[in-house]
Amino acid sequence: MLQAVKAGACGYLVKSASAAELLEAVNATADGQAVFTPGLAGLVLGEYRRMASEPTPAGAEPTPGLTPRELEVLRLVAKGLSAKQIGRRLDVSHRTVENHVQATLRKLQLSNRIELTRYAIEHELD
């Protein structure tokens, strides 16, 4: 499962998940949320915390070229909020939030929200 997450998976369900759980997970991931079978999320979070404890190279800027708003959105993504939730919190549309997420992904050369979350944890931005 950790290899799947490292490769960019935004969720993981066990084979015994019900049809309702699968449908809910598909809808949640389509909305930009990460979905894990209860109990597995702790395993993933523990692995990323372990990775975050590895030292950052001296002099490396943790958020190269990010605007203050992009940094704010990055922190909220790392807390697990969806684009709609972030939009409500910041009083902007969810599309604006997605634009900030896409710009941040480009600037940090990352592929998805899971990698953004990992980046935020590794750089203690959460």
C-alpha positions in Angstrom: 0.0 0.0 0.0 2.8 2.4 0.8 4.3 1.9 -2.6 0.9 2.7 -4.2 0.8 6.0 -2.2 4.4 6.8 -3.1 3.5 6.3 -6.8 0.6 8.8 -6.5 -2.4 6.9 -5.3 -4.9 9.1 -3.5 -6.5 6.3 -1.5 -6.6 2.7 -0.6 -9.4 0.3 0.3 -9.1 -3.2 1.5 -10.7 -6.0 -0.6 -13.4 -6.5 2.0 -14.8 -2.9 1.5 -18.5 -2.9 0.7 -20.0 -1.6 -2.5 -21.2 1.5 -0.6 -17.7 2.2 0.8 -16.3 1.8 -2.7 -18.8 4.2 -4.2 -18.3 6.7 -1.4 -14.5 6.5 -1.9 -14.8 7.1 -5.7 -16.9 10.1 -5.1 -14.6 11.5 -2.4 -11.5 11.0 -4.5 -13.2 12.7 -7.5 -13.7 15.7 -5.1 -10.0 15.7 -4.4 -10.0 14.0 -1.0 -7.7 11.2 0.1 -9.5 8.0 1.2 -8.1 5.2 3.2 -9.6 2.2 5.0 -9.7 3.1 8.7 -6.5 2.0 10.3 -4.4 2.3 7.1 -4.4 6.1 7.2 -2.4 5.9 10.4 0.2 3.7 8.7 0.6 6.1 5.8 0.8 9.1 8.1 3.4 7.4 10.3 5.5 6.7 7.2 5.4 10.3 6.0 6.2 11.6 9.5 9.2 9.3 9.5 10.2 10.7 6.1 9.6 14.2 7.3 12.1 13.7 10.2 14.9 13.2 7.6 16.8 16.5 7.5 16.2 19.0 4.7 19.4 20.0 2.9 21.0 23.2 4.4 19.9 26.4 2.6 17.0 24.7 0.8 13.9 27.0 0.5 10.9 25.0 1.6 8.4 26.8 -0.6 10.2 28.1 -3.7 8.2 30.8 -5.5 4.9 30.2 -3.8 2.6 33.1 -3.2 1.2 33.7 0.4 -2.2 32.4 -0.9 -0.7 29.3 -2.5 1.1 28.6 0.8 -2.2 29.0 2.7 -4.0 26.6 0.3 -1.1 24.1 0.6 -1.4 24.1 4.4 -5.2 23.5 4.2 -4.7 20.7 1.6 -2.2 19.1 4.0 -4.9 19.2 6.7 -7.1 17.1 4.4 -9.7 19.8 3.4 -11.4 19.5 0.0 -11.3 22.3 -2.5 -14.9 23.2 -1.5 -14.0 23.3 2.2 -10.9 25.5 1.5 -13.0 27.8 -0.7 -15.6 28.3 2.0 -12.8 29.0 4.6 -11.0 31.5 2.4 -14.2 32.9 0.9 -13.2 32.0 -2.7 -14.7 29.6 -5.2 -13.5 25.9 -5.2 -12.3 26.6 -8.8 -10.0 29.3 -7.5 -8.7 26.9 -4.9 -8.0 24.3 -7.6 -6.2 26.9 -9.6 -3.9 27.6 -6.6 -3.4 23.8 -6.1 -2.4 23.4 -9.8 0.0 26.3 -9.6 1.5 24.9 -6.5 1.9 21.5 -8.0 3.6 23.0 -11.0 6.0 25.2 -8.9 6.9 22.3 -6.6 7.1 19.8 -9.5 4.6 17.5 -7.8 1.8 15.4 -9.3 -1.2 15.3 -6.9 -2.7 16.3 -3.6 -1.1 13.4 -1.8 2.3 14.6 -2.8 1.4 18.1 -1.7 0.4 16.7 1.7 3.6 14.8 2.0 5.6 17.9 0.9 3.9 20.0 3.6 4.6 17.4 6.3 8.2 17.0 5.2 8.7 20.7 5.3 6.7 21.2 8.5 4.2 23.5 6.8 1.1 21.7 8.2 
